[in-house]
Amino acid sequence: MDQSESAAPPPRPAPPVVAPPVFHPAPGAPQHQHRGWLARILGPLGVVGVLLLKFFAKVKFLLLPILKFLPVLLKTGGTMLLSIGVYAAFWGVWFAVGFVVLLFVHESGHLLAARRLGLKVGAPVFIPFMGAVIALKEAPRNAWIEAQVGIGGPMLGTLGAGICEVIYLLTNNSLFEALAYTGFFLNLFNLAPVGFLDRGRIVTALSPWLWIVGFAIIVVMTILHPNFVLFIILIFSVPRLFSLFRSKTDEQRRYFEVTPGQRWTMAIMYFGLIALLVVGMHLSHISPQDLQEARTER
């Protein structure tokens, strides 16, 4: 055999091993492992977000009234806190709190009376050293309605002062006696028939000429005990006092038309409340020194 025929052919060289291409991300481009990490974090958060949306959708009937009532809370609650802070600087925290609560009870009487009569009325607003006010968004149709709104505050305010006196009798805490005496006095003072405040509104159902008597009383009090608040009351009472002497239209005269039964009803309520407040001041009488000590007790 020929040697060339018996020799094995030379082995073919193995094909070169080509590695798969490696793509390097551009600087700042997110990598797969980063995307996986974000997915693990954002996934549960998305689920939680969906659940929260469903939850708030179900309770929106509760949240909407609260949001609607929020301005009232800010207006009434904010001015209450402001008044408490101012009064506390002079009288101590606890008396300031009790005093503002008594004012709130008084104004709530006006509020309830107005709404019972179908009048639109704003929320109470507190003004330090001037008390509190509520704004009637529509004028009363006649003197009888105006008188009912006016007497609602002193009636509920007298009840609040009476509760303070009962608490004092049960606990012997002089703070509540001081609050009771102050509440009775303020509501009694508020019944003086003068001006545009409660007292002036109430006597519209009796006789507007009683405004002259009330104005004279406030003048005497201002002379004997000069006070900024009394001075302001006098100033704002002058326009209504002058209105007594101006000629009136038929519509204005009809405003003061009150039936005898309504006049007697308001007279009994008005003078009976005055008598009750005088008795309340007598029962809760506290000396000026004890009153000052109870006010400043912290």
C-alpha positions in Angstrom: 0.0 0.0 0.0 1.2 3.3 -0.9 2.2 5.3 2.2 0.5 8.4 1.0 -2.9 6.5 0.7 -2.6 4.9 4.2 -1.9 8.2 6.1 -4.9 9.8 7.9 -5.9 13.3 6.7 -4.8 16.1 8.9 -7.5 17.3 11.4 -9.4 20.4 10.6 -8.9 23.3 12.9 -11.8 23.9 15.4 -14.0 26.8 14.6 -13.3 29.8 16.7 -15.5 30.3 19.8 -17.3 33.6 19.4 -18.6 35.0 22.7 -22.1 36.6 22.6 -22.0 40.3 22.4 -22.2 42.2 25.7 -24.1 45.4 25.6 -23.1 48.0 28.2 -25.9 50.4 29.2 -25.2 54.0 28.6 -24.3 56.1 31.6 -27.4 56.8 33.7 -29.6 54.2 31.9 -31.5 52.0 34.4 -30.3 48.4 34.6 -32.5 45.3 34.8 -31.8 44.8 38.5 -32.8 48.4 39.2 -36.0 48.0 37.4 -36.7 44.9 39.4 -36.0 46.8 42.7 -38.4 49.6 41.7 -41.0 47.2 40.7 -40.9 45.5 44.0 -41.3 48.8 45.8 -43.9 50.5 43.6 -46.0 47.5 43.1 -47.3 47.2 46.7 -47.6 51.0 46.8 -49.8 51.0 43.8 -52.0 48.4 45.4 -52.2 50.4 48.6 -53.1 53.5 46.5 -56.0 51.7 44.8 -57.3 50.5 48.1 -57.2 54.0 49.6 -59.1 55.4 46.6 -61.7 52.7 47.0 -61.9 53.4 50.8 -62.3 57.2 50.4 -64.9 56.7 47.6 -67.0 54.7 50.1 -66.6 57.2 53.0 -67.0 60.4 50.9 -70.5 60.8 52.3 -68.8 61.3 55.7 -65.9 63.5 54.5 -67.9 65.9 52.4 -70.1 67.2 55.4 -66.9 67.6 57.5 -65.2 69.6 54.7 -68.3 71.7 54.2 -68.4 72.4 58.0 -64.7 73.2 58.1 -65.1 77.0 57.6 -67.6 77.1 60.5 -65.1 75.3 62.7 -62.4 77.7 61.7 -64.5 80.8 62.2 -66.3 79.9 65.4 -63.6 77.6 66.9 -60.7 79.9 65.9 -62.3 83.0 67.4 -63.2 81.0 70.6 -59.6 80.0 71.0 -58.5 83.6 70.4 -60.9 84.9 73.0 -59.8 82.2 75.5 -56.2 83.2 75.0 -56.9 86.9 75.6 -59.1 86.4 78.6 -56.6 83.9 80.1 -54.0 86.6 80.3 -56.2 88.5 82.7 -58.3 85.9 84.5 -56.6 82.6 84.2 -57.1 79.7 81.8 -60.0 77.9 83.5 -62.2 80.9 84.1 -61.5 82.1 80.5 -62.6 78.7 79.2 -65.8 78.7 81.3 -66.6 82.3 80.3 -66.3 81.7 76.6 -68.4 78.5 76.9 -71.1 80.6 78.6 -70.9 83.1 75.7 -71.3 80.2 73.3 -74.3 78.9 75.1 -75.9 82.4 75.0 -75.3 82.8 71.3 -76.5 79.3 70.6 -79.9 80.4 72.1 -80.1 83.1 69.4 -79.0 80.6 66.8 -81.6 78.0 67.7 -84.4 80.5 68.0 -83.6 82.0 64.6 -83.4 78.6 62.9 -86.7 77.5 64.5 -88.3 80.5 63.0 -86.8 79.7 59.6 -84.3 82.5 59.4 -80.9 82.0 57.9 -78.2 82.8 60.4 -74.4 82.7 60.4 -72.2 80.9 62.9 -71.2 82.7 66.2 -68.1 84.8 66.0 -66.3 85.8 69.2 -64.7 89.2 69.8 -62.5 89.6 72.9 -64.1 92.0 75.4 -67.1 92.5 73.1 -68.6 89.1 73.6 -69.9 87.2 70.6 -72.2 87.9 67.7 -74.2 86.0 65.2 -75.2 87.5 61.8 -78.8 87.2 60.6 -78.5 86.7 56.9 -82.1 87.8 56.4 -84.1 90.4 58.4 -87.0 89.3 60.6 -90.3 89.9 59.0 -91.8 91.6 62.0 -91.2 92.7 65.6 -92.6 89.5 67.1 -90.1 87.4 65.3 -87.2 89.8 66.1 -88.2 89.6 69.8 -88.2 85.8 69.8 -84.7 85.7 68.4 -83.5 88.4 70.8 -84.8 86.6 74.0 -83.5 83.2 72.9 -79.9 84.1 73.9 -80.6 85.3 77.5 -83.0 82.4 78.1 -80.4 79.7 77.2 -77.6 81.8 78.8 -79.5 81.9 82.1 -79.8 78.1 81.9 -76.0 77.9 81.4 -75.3 80.1 84.4 -77.8 78.1 86.5 -75.9 74.9 85.6 -72.7 76.5 86.9 -74.4 77.3 90.2 -75.6 73.7 90.5 -72.1 72.4 89.9 -70.8 74.8 92.6 -73.4 73.5 95.1 -72.3 69.9 94.3 -68.5 70.5 94.3 -68.0 73.6 96.3 -65.6 74.8 93.6 -65.5 78.6 93.8 -64.7 78.8 90.1 -68.2 77.7 89.1 -69.7 80.1 91.6 -67.8 82.9 89.9 -68.9 81.7 86.5 -72.6 81.5 87.7 -72.5 85.0 89.1 -70.8 86.4 86.0 -73.3 84.6 83.7 -76.3 85.9 85.6 -75.0 89.4 85.6 -74.1 89.5 81.9 -77.5 88.1 80.8 -79.3 90.6 83.1 -77.2 93.5 81.7 -78.1 92.2 78.2 -81.8 92.7 78.9 -81.5 96.5 79.3 -83.8 97.8 76.6 -81.4 99.7 74.5 -80.0 99.7 71.0 -79.5 97.0 68.4 -78.5 94.2 70.8 -80.7 91.6 72.5 -82.5 94.0 74.8 -83.4 96.4 71.9 -84.7 93.5 69.8 -86.9 92.1 72.6 -88.7 95.3 73.4 -89.7 95.8 69.8 -92.6 93.5 70.6 -93.5 95.6 73.7 -92.9 99.2 72.7 -89.9 100.7 70.8 -90.2 103.8 73.1 -88.6 101.6 75.8 -85.3 102.2 73.9 -85.2 105.7 75.5 -85.4 104.2 79.0 -82.6 101.7 78.2 -80.5 104.5 76.6 -80.8 106.5 79.8 -79.8 103.5 81.9 -76.6 103.0 79.8 -75.8 106.7 80.0 -75.9 106.6 83.8 -73.8 103.4 83.9 -71.2 105.0 81.6 -71.0 108.1 83.8 -70.7 106.1 87.0 -68.4 103.4 85.6 -66.7 104.6 82.4 -66.2 101.7 80.1 -65.2 101.3 76.5 -67.8 98.7 75.8 -70.6 100.9 77.3 -69.4 103.8 75.1 -69.5 101.6 72.0 -73.1 100.5 72.9 -74.2 104.1 73.2 -72.7 105.1 69.9 -74.3 102.2 68.0 -77.6 102.7 69.7 -78.1 106.3 68.6 -79.3 105.5 65.0 -82.2 103.3 66.3 -83.0 105.9 68.9 -83.3 108.6 66.3 -85.5 106.4 64.2 -88.3 106.7 66.8 -88.8 110.4 65.8 -88.6 109.9 62.0 -91.8 109.5 59.9 -92.4 105.9 58.9 -93.9 104.3 55.9 -96.9 102.0 56.1 -94.6 99.0 55.7 -92.4 100.2 58.6 -95.4 100.8 60.8 -96.7 97.3 60.0 -93.4 95.8 61.2 -94.2 96.9 64.8 -97.8 95.6 64.7 -98.0 92.9 67.4 -101.2 91.2 68.7 -102.1 91.7 72.3 -101.5 88.0 73.0 -98.0 88.2 71.6 -97.2 91.4 73.5 -98.4 89.8 76.8 -96.4 86.7 76.1 -93.2 88.6 75.5 -93.8 90.8 78.5 -94.1 87.8 80.8 -91.0 86.2 79.3 -89.0 89.4 79.5 -89.8 90.6 83.0 -90.0 87.1 84.3 -86.4 86.4 83.0 -85.2 89.7 84.6 -86.7 88.5 88.0 -85.1 85.1 87.6 -81.7 86.6 86.9 -81.9 88.9 89.9 -82.6 85.9 92.1 -79.8 84.0 90.5 -77.3 86.8 91.2 -78.5 86.9 94.8 -78.0 83.1 95.2 -74.6 83.1 93.6 -73.4 86.4 95.1 -69.7 86.4 95.6 -67.5 89.2 97.0 -65.3 91.1 94.6 -62.2 89.7 96.3 -63.4 86.1 96.1 -64.5 86.7 92.5 -61.1 87.9 91.5 -59.4 85.0 93.3 -61.7 82.5 91.5 -61.0 84.1 88.2 -57.2 84.1 88.5 -57.0 80.6 89.9 -55.0 78.4 87.5 
